[in-house]
Amino acid sequence: MMEEPIKEMLGAPKSPMPVAMEKSPKSEVVITTVPLVSEIQLTAATGGAELSCYRCIIPFAVFVFIAGIVVTTVAYSFNSHGSIISVIGLVLLSSGLFLLASSALCWKVRQRRKKAKRRESQTALMANHRSLFA
């Protein structure tokens, strides 16, 4: 009885919809159900970490970038220009740089949003302050 209001608050569906039907070797139909997850449930499960993706990307980007440097160095030390290993090294190197750049871009956008939100709240506070003393 107590679980129903909590499930409705979290946005959980009352009954999951059947998604895929599979046939077993005995010609029986098996229905697989996949529960739907709402954005509120995702936020509750991750603790809001889905909004800080740029912080999660940085370690992976650094690792991929270093791996790209190592693989490219090894490939070119053996004078294997155009070989598979040099292509893999260059792909790792460029994807590491791309991940680092996208992380920096996301961080910059988030900082601008924080500044704008801070300005809005400060403007509202000052407007309220002026109306009190006017």
Backbone as JSON Lines, residues from 0, in Angstrom:
{"i":0,"aa":"M","n":[0.83,-1.18,0.0],"ca":[0.0,0.0,0.0],"c":[0.88,1.26,0.0]}
{"i":1,"aa":"M","n":[1.92,1.25,0.81],"ca":[2.8,2.41,0.91],"c":[3.71,2.52,-0.31]}
{"i":2,"aa":"E","n":[3.98,1.43,-1.02],"ca":[4.9,1.45,-2.15],"c":[4.3,2.14,-3.36]}
{"i":3,"aa":"E","n":[2.99,2.08,-3.53],"ca":[2.36,2.65,-4.71],"c":[2.59,4.16,-4.84]}
{"i":4,"aa":"P","n":[2.36,4.98,-3.79],"ca":[2.61,6.42,-3.95],"c":[4.07,6.73,-4.24]}
{"i":5,"aa":"I","n":[4.99,5.97,-3.66],"ca":[6.41,6.21,-3.9],"c":[6.74,5.91,-5.35]}
{"i":6,"aa":"K","n":[6.23,4.82,-5.88],"ca":[6.49,4.49,-7.28],"c":[5.91,5.54,-8.21]}
{"i":7,"aa":"E","n":[4.72,6.05,-7.88],"ca":[4.14,7.07,-8.73],"c":[4.92,8.37,-8.64]}
{"i":8,"aa":"M","n":[5.45,8.7,-7.46],"ca":[6.24,9.91,-7.32],"c":[7.52,9.81,-8.14]}
{"i":9,"aa":"L","n":[8.15,8.65,-8.14],"ca":[9.39,8.49,-8.88],"c":[9.16,8.34,-10.37]}
{"i":10,"aa":"G","n":[7.93,8.24,-10.79],"ca":[7.63,8.15,-12.2],"c":[7.78,6.76,-12.76]}
{"i":11,"aa":"A","n":[7.7,5.73,-11.93],"ca":[7.81,4.37,-12.41],"c":[6.51,3.96,-13.08]}
{"i":12,"aa":"P","n":[6.58,3.27,-14.2],"ca":[5.36,2.8,-14.85],"c":[4.71,1.72,-14.0]}
{"i":13,"aa":"K","n":[3.38,1.65,-14.07],"ca":[2.67,0.68,-13.24],"c":[2.91,-0.73,-13.73]}
{"i":14,"aa":"S","n":[2.96,-0.92,-15.02],"ca":[3.25,-2.25,-15.54],"c":[4.17,-2.1,-16.75]}
{"i":15,"aa":"P","n":[5.3,-2.79,-16.77],"ca":[6.21,-2.65,-17.89],"c":[5.6,-3.21,-19.16]}
{"i":16,"aa":"M","n":[5.93,-2.56,-20.26],"ca":[5.39,-2.98,-21.56],"c":[6.25,-4.11,-22.11]}
{"i":17,"aa":"P","n":[5.61,-5.14,-22.7],"ca":[6.42,-6.18,-23.33],"c":[7.17,-5.61,-24.52]}
{"i":18,"aa":"V","n":[8.44,-5.92,-24.61],"ca":[9.27,-5.33,-25.64],"c":[9.55,-6.3,-26.77]}
{"i":19,"aa":"A","n":[10.03,-7.47,-26.46],"ca":[10.44,-8.39,-27.51],"c":[9.85,-9.76,-27.26]}
{"i":20,"aa":"M","n":[9.53,-10.43,-28.34],"ca":[9.03,-11.8,-28.21],"c":[10.06,-12.72,-28.86]}
{"i":21,"aa":"E","n":[10.4,-13.75,-28.17],"ca":[11.38,-14.71,-28.68],"c":[10.72,-16.08,-28.76]}
{"i":22,"aa":"K","n":[11.16,-16.86,-29.71],"ca":[10.65,-18.22,-29.81],"c":[11.69,-19.18,-29.26]}
{"i":23,"aa":"S","n":[11.24,-20.03,-28.38],"ca":[12.14,-21.04,-27.84],"c":[12.14,-22.24,-28.78]}
{"i":24,"aa":"P","n":[13.09,-23.15,-28.62],"ca":[13.16,-24.31,-29.52],"c":[11.91,-25.19,-29.47]}
{"i":25,"aa":"K","n":[11.14,-25.11,-28.4],"ca":[9.94,-25.93,-28.26],"c":[8.73,-25.23,-28.86]}
{"i":26,"aa":"S","n":[8.94,-24.23,-29.67],"ca":[7.92,-23.4,-30.31],"c":[6.98,-22.75,-29.3]}
{"i":27,"aa":"E","n":[7.54,-22.37,-28.16],"ca":[6.81,-21.6,-27.18],"c":[7.23,-20.14,-27.31]}
{"i":28,"aa":"V","n":[6.31,-19.26,-27.1],"ca":[6.62,-17.84,-27.2],"c":[6.98,-17.32,-25.81]}
{"i":29,"aa":"V","n":[8.15,-16.69,-25.73],"ca":[8.62,-16.12,-24.47],"c":[8.57,-14.61,-24.61]}
{"i":30,"aa":"I","n":[7.89,-13.94,-23.69],"ca":[7.77,-12.49,-23.74],"c":[8.75,-11.9,-22.73]}
{"i":31,"aa":"T","n":[9.64,-11.05,-23.22],"ca":[10.63,-10.39,-22.38],"c":[10.14,-8.99,-22.07]}
{"i":32,"aa":"T","n":[10.1,-8.63,-20.81],"ca":[9.68,-7.28,-20.43],"c":[10.89,-6.5,-19.94]}
{"i":33,"aa":"V","n":[10.94,-5.25,-20.35],"ca":[12.01,-4.35,-19.94],"c":[11.37,-3.2,-19.18]}
{"i":34,"aa":"P","n":[11.72,-3.0,-17.91],"ca":[11.11,-1.9,-17.16],"c":[11.63,-0.56,-17.68]}
{"i":35,"aa":"L","n":[10.73,0.41,-17.73],"ca":[11.11,1.74,-18.17],"c":[11.67,2.52,-16.98]}
{"i":36,"aa":"V","n":[12.69,3.32,-17.25],"ca":[13.33,4.11,-16.2],"c":[13.12,5.58,-16.53]}
{"i":37,"aa":"S","n":[12.63,6.32,-15.56],"ca":[12.4,7.74,-15.78],"c":[13.68,8.52,-15.46]}
{"i":38,"aa":"E","n":[13.66,9.78,-15.85],"ca":[14.81,10.65,-15.59],"c":[15.0,10.88,-14.09]}
{"i":39,"aa":"I","n":[13.9,10.92,-13.36],"ca":[13.98,11.13,-11.91],"c":[14.64,9.93,-11.25]}
{"i":40,"aa":"Q","n":[14.28,8.73,-11.7],"ca":[14.9,7.53,-11.15],"c":[16.39,7.49,-11.47]}
{"i":41,"aa":"L","n":[16.76,7.9,-12.68],"ca":[18.17,7.93,-13.07],"c":[18.94,8.9,-12.19]}
{"i":42,"aa":"T","n":[18.38,10.07,-11.95],"ca":[19.04,11.05,-11.09],"c":[19.18,10.52,-9.67]}
{"i":43,"aa":"A","n":[18.14,9.85,-9.18],"ca":[18.21,9.29,-7.83],"c":[19.25,8.17,-7.74]}
{"i":44,"aa":"A","n":[19.36,7.38,-8.78],"ca":[20.29,6.25,-8.76],"c":[21.74,6.7,-8.88]}
{"i":45,"aa":"T","n":[21.99,7.75,-9.67],"ca":[23.36,8.19,-9.9],"c":[23.78,9.32,-8.99]}
{"i":46,"aa":"G","n":[22.85,9.85,-8.23],"ca":[23.18,10.97,-7.35],"c":[23.42,12.26,-8.11]}
{"i":47,"aa":"G","n":[22.85,12.38,-9.3],"ca":[23.01,13.58,-10.11],"c":[24.29,13.6,-10.91]}
{"i":48,"aa":"A","n":[24.98,12.47,-11.0],"ca":[26.26,12.43,-11.7],"c":[26.11,12.52,-13.21]}
{"i":49,"aa":"E","n":[24.9,12.33,-13.73],"ca":[24.74,12.41,-15.18],"c":[24.92,13.83,-15.69]}
{"i":50,"aa":"L","n":[24.85,14.8,-14.8],"ca":[25.06,16.19,-15.19],"c":[26.53,16.58,-15.15]}
{"i":51,"aa":"S","n":[27.4,15.72,-14.67],"ca":[28.82,16.04,-14.58],"c":[29.63,15.13,-15.5]}
{"i":52,"aa":"C","n":[29.14,14.95,-16.68],"ca":[29.78,14.03,-17.62],"c":[31.21,14.46,-17.95]}
{"i":53,"aa":"Y","n":[31.43,15.78,-18.03],"ca":[32.76,16.25,-18.39],"c":[33.81,15.82,-17.37]}
{"i":54,"aa":"R","n":[33.41,15.69,-16.1],"ca":[34.36,15.25,-15.08],"c":[34.69,13.77,-15.23]}
{"i":55,"aa":"C","n":[33.73,12.99,-15.73],"ca":[33.96,11.56,-15.92],"c":[34.81,11.29,-17.16]}
{"i":56,"aa":"I","n":[34.69,12.16,-18.14],"ca":[35.39,11.95,-19.42],"c":[36.89,12.21,-19.28]}
{"i":57,"aa":"I","n":[37.28,13.12,-18.42],"ca":[38.68,13.54,-18.32],"c":[39.65,12.37,-18.08]}
{"i":58,"aa":"P","n":[39.42,11.47,-17.12],"ca":[40.37,10.37,-16.93],"c":[40.46,9.44,-18.14]}
{"i":59,"aa":"F","n":[39.31,9.16,-18.77],"ca":[39.33,8.31,-19.96],"c":[40.04,9.0,-21.12]}
{"i":60,"aa":"A","n":[39.82,10.3,-21.25],"ca":[40.47,11.05,-22.32],"c":[41.98,11.07,-22.13]}
{"i":61,"aa":"V","n":[42.42,11.28,-20.91],"ca":[43.87,11.28,-20.64],"c":[44.47,9.91,-20.92]}
{"i":62,"aa":"F","n":[43.77,8.85,-20.5],"ca":[44.26,7.49,-20.75],"c":[44.35,7.2,-22.25]}
{"i":63,"aa":"V","n":[43.3,7.55,-22.99],"ca":[43.29,7.3,-24.44],"c":[44.36,8.14,-25.12]}
{"i":64,"aa":"F","n":[44.55,9.37,-24.68],"ca":[45.57,10.24,-25.27],"c":[46.97,9.68,-25.04]}
{"i":65,"aa":"I","n":[47.24,9.23,-23.81],"ca":[48.56,8.65,-23.51],"c":[48.77,7.36,-24.29]}
{"i":66,"aa":"A","n":[47.73,6.53,-24.39],"ca":[47.83,5.29,-25.18],"c":[48.09,5.62,-26.64]}
{"i":67,"aa":"G","n":[47.46,6.67,-27.14],"ca":[47.7,7.09,-28.52],"c":[49.12,7.55,-28.74]}
{"i":68,"aa":"I","n":[49.67,8.28,-27.78],"ca":[51.06,8.73,-27.88],"c":[52.0,7.53,-27.91]}
{"i":69,"aa":"V","n":[51.77,6.58,-27.0],"ca":[52.65,5.4,-26.92],"c":[52.57,4.57,-28.18]}
{"i":70,"aa":"V","n":[51.36,4.28,-28.65],"ca":[51.2,3.43,-29.83],"c":[51.77,4.12,-31.06]}
{"i":71,"aa":"T","n":[51.54,5.4,-31.2],"ca":[52.08,6.13,-32.35],"c":[53.6,6.17,-32.29]}
{"i":72,"aa":"T","n":[54.17,6.37,-31.11],"ca":[55.63,6.4,-30.96],"c":[56.23,5.04,-31.34]}
{"i":73,"aa":"V","n":[55.6,3.98,-30.85],"ca":[56.1,2.64,-31.17],"c":[55.99,2.37,-32.67]}
{"i":74,"aa":"A","n":[54.89,2.77,-33.27],"ca":[54.68,2.52,-34.7],"c":[55.71,3.27,-35.54]}
{"i":75,"aa":"Y","n":[55.94,4.52,-35.21],"ca":[56.86,5.3,-36.02],"c":[58.32,5.03,-35.68]}
{"i":76,"aa":"S","n":[58.59,4.42,-34.54],"ca":[59.97,4.05,-34.24],"c":[60.42,2.87,-35.1]}
{"i":77,"aa":"F","n":[59.46,2.07,-35.54],"ca":[59.77,0.95,-36.44],"c":[59.61,1.33,-37.91]}
{"i":78,"aa":"N","n":[59.44,2.61,-38.2],"ca":[59.24,3.11,-39.56],"c":[58.1,2.39,-40.27]}
{"i":79,"aa":"S","n":[56.99,2.23,-39.6],"ca":[55.84,1.56,-40.2],"c":[54.75,2.58,-40.52]}
{"i":80,"aa":"H","n":[55.08,3.51,-41.41],"ca":[54.12,4.54,-41.8],"c":[53.0,3.89,-42.61]}
{"i":81,"aa":"G","n":[51.74,4.18,-42.23],"ca":[50.6,3.66,-42.98],"c":[50.2,2.25,-42.58]}
{"i":82,"aa":"S","n":[50.88,1.65,-41.62],"ca":[50.5,0.3,-41.2],"c":[49.3,0.38,-40.24]}
{"i":83,"aa":"I","n":[48.79,-0.78,-39.88],"ca":[47.62,-0.85,-39.0],"c":[47.93,-0.21,-37.64]}
{"i":84,"aa":"I","n":[49.1,-0.49,-37.09],"ca":[49.43,0.02,-35.75],"c":[49.57,1.54,-35.75]}
{"i":85,"aa":"S","n":[50.09,2.1,-36.83],"ca":[50.21,3.55,-36.88],"c":[48.84,4.2,-37.03]}
{"i":86,"aa":"V","n":[47.95,3.55,-37.77],"ca":[46.58,4.07,-37.92],"c":[45.86,4.0,-36.57]}
{"i":87,"aa":"I","n":[46.01,2.89,-35.86],"ca":[45.38,2.75,-34.54],"c":[45.93,3.81,-33.58]}
{"i":88,"aa":"G","n":[47.22,4.03,-33.62],"ca":[47.83,5.05,-32.76],"c":[47.3,6.44,-33.06]}
{"i":89,"aa":"L","n":[47.18,6.77,-34.34],"ca":[46.67,8.09,-34.71],"c":[45.2,8.24,-34.34]}
{"i":90,"aa":"V","n":[44.42,7.16,-34.48],"ca":[43.01,7.2,-34.08],"c":[42.9,7.4,-32.56]}
{"i":91,"aa":"L","n":[43.7,6.68,-31.78],"ca":[43.69,6.85,-30.33],"c":[44.11,8.27,-29.94]}
{"i":92,"aa":"L","n":[45.14,8.75,-30.6],"ca":[45.63,10.1,-30.32],"c":[44.57,11.16,-30.62]}
{"i":93,"aa":"S","n":[43.95,11.06,-31.78],"ca":[42.94,12.06,-32.14],"c":[41.68,11.94,-31.3]}
{"i":94,"aa":"S","n":[41.28,10.71,-30.96],"ca":[40.08,10.57,-30.12],"c":[40.36,11.06,-28.69]}
{"i":95,"aa":"G","n":[41.57,10.86,-28.19],"ca":[41.93,11.41,-26.88],"c":[41.89,12.92,-26.88]}
{"i":96,"aa":"L","n":[42.41,13.53,-27.94],"ca":[42.35,14.99,-28.05],"c":[40.92,15.47,-28.16]}
{"i":97,"aa":"F","n":[40.1,14.75,-28.93],"ca":[38.69,15.12,-29.09],"c":[37.95,15.04,-27.75]}
{"i":98,"aa":"L","n":[38.2,13.98,-26.99],"ca":[37.54,13.83,-25.69],"c":[37.97,14.94,-24.72]}
{"i":99,"aa":"L","n":[39.26,15.26,-24.73],"ca":[39.74,16.35,-23.86],"c":[39.13,17.69,-24.26]}
{"i":100,"aa":"A","n":[39.04,17.94,-25.57],"ca":[38.46,19.19,-26.05],"c":[36.97,19.27,-25.72]}
{"i":101,"aa":"S","n":[36.25,18.17,-25.9],"ca":[34.81,18.2,-25.6],"c":[34.58,18.36,-24.1]}
{"i":102,"aa":"S","n":[35.43,17.77,-23.29],"ca":[35.32,17.93,-21.84],"c":[35.56,19.38,-21.45]}
{"i":103,"aa":"A","n":[36.56,19.99,-22.03],"ca":[36.85,21.4,-21.73],"c":[35.71,22.3,-22.19]}
{"i":104,"aa":"L","n":[35.13,21.99,-23.34],"ca":[34.0,22.77,-23.85],"c":[32.79,22.64,-22.93]}
{"i":105,"aa":"C","n":[32.49,21.43,-22.48],"ca":[31.37,21.23,-21.55],"c":[31.61,21.96,-20.24]}
{"i":106,"aa":"W","n":[32.84,21.93,-19.75],"ca":[33.17,22.63,-18.51],"c":[32.96,24.13,-18.68]}
{"i":107,"aa":"K","n":[33.39,24.67,-19.82],"ca":[33.26,26.1,-20.07],"c":[31.79,26.5,-20.16]}
{"i":108,"aa":"V","n":[30.97,25.7,-20.84],"ca":[29.54,26.0,-20.95],"c":[28.88,25.96,-19.58]}
{"i":109,"aa":"R","n":[29.25,24.97,-18.78],"ca":[28.67,24.86,-17.42],"c":[29.07,26.05,-16.55]}
{"i":110,"aa":"Q","n":[30.31,26.52,-16.68],"ca":[30.74,27.68,-15.91],"c":[29.96,28.93,-16.32]}
{"i":111,"aa":"R","n":[29.7,29.08,-17.62],"ca":[28.92,30.24,-18.08],"c":[27.5,30.19,-17.55]}
{"i":112,"aa":"R","n":[26.9,28.99,-17.53],"ca":[25.55,28.85,-17.0],"c":[25.51,29.18,-15.51]}
{"i":113,"aa":"K","n":[26.54,28.74,-14.78],"ca":[26.59,29.06,-13.34],"c":[26.7,30.57,-13.13]}
{"i":114,"aa":"K","n":[27.53,31.24,-13.95],"ca":[27.68,32.69,-13.83],"c":[26.37,33.4,-14.13]}
{"i":115,"aa":"A","n":[25.68,32.95,-15.19],"ca":[24.42,33.58,-15.56],"c":[23.37,33.37,-14.47]}
{"i":116,"aa":"K","n":[23.33,32.18,-13.9],"ca":[22.37,31.9,-12.83],"c":[22.69,32.74,-11.6]}
{"i":117,"aa":"R","n":[23.98,32.9,-11.3],"ca":[24.39,33.71,-10.16],"c":[24.0,35.17,-10.38]}
{"i":118,"aa":"R","n":[24.19,35.66,-11.61],"ca":[23.82,37.05,-11.91],"c":[22.32,37.26,-11.77]}
{"i":119,"aa":"E","n":[21.53,36.27,-12.28],"ca":[20.08,36.38,-12.18],"c":[19.63,36.44,-10.72]}
{"i":120,"aa":"S","n":[20.19,35.57,-9.91],"ca":[19.78,35.55,-8.5],"c":[20.24,36.82,-7.79]}
{"i":121,"aa":"Q","n":[21.4,37.33,-8.16],"ca":[21.9,38.55,-7.54],"c":[21.05,39.75,-7.98]}
{"i":122,"aa":"T","n":[20.62,39.76,-9.25],"ca":[19.76,40.84,-9.74],"c":[18.43,40.82,-9.02]}
{"i":123,"aa":"A","n":[17.87,39.63,-8.84],"ca":[16.59,39.52,-8.13],"c":[16.74,39.95,-6.68]}
{"i":124,"aa":"L","n":[17.85,39.61,-6.08],"ca":[18.1,39.99,-4.68],"c":[18.23,41.5,-4.55]}
{"i":125,"aa":"M","n":[18.95,42.12,-5.48],"ca":[19.11,43.57,-5.43],"c":[17.8,44.29,-5.72]}
{"i":126,"aa":"A","n":[16.98,43.75,-6.61],"ca":[15.68,44.35,-6.9],"c":[14.79,44.27,-5.67]}
{"i":127,"aa":"N","n":[14.83,43.15,-4.98],"ca":[14.05,42.98,-3.75],"c":[14.57,43.93,-2.67]}
{"i":128,"aa":"H","n":[15.89,44.09,-2.61],"ca":[16.51,44.97,-1.63],"c":[16.08,46.42,-1.87]}
{"i":129,"aa":"R","n":[16.05,46.85,-3.14],"ca":[15.65,48.22,-3.49],"c":[14.19,48.47,-3.15]}
{"i":130,"aa":"S","n":[13.34,47.45,-3.4],"ca":[11.92,47.64,-3.12],"c":[11.66,47.73,-1.62]}
{"i":131,"aa":"L","n":[12.5,47.11,-0.83],"ca":[12.33,47.19,0.62],"c":[12.67,48.57,1.16]}
{"i":132,"aa":"F","n":[13.7,49.2,0.6],"ca":[14.16,50.49,1.11],"c":[13.63,51.67,0.31]}
{"i":133,"aa":"A","n":[12.79,51.43,-0.67],"ca":[12.26,52.55,-1.47],"c":[11.05,53.18,-0.84]}
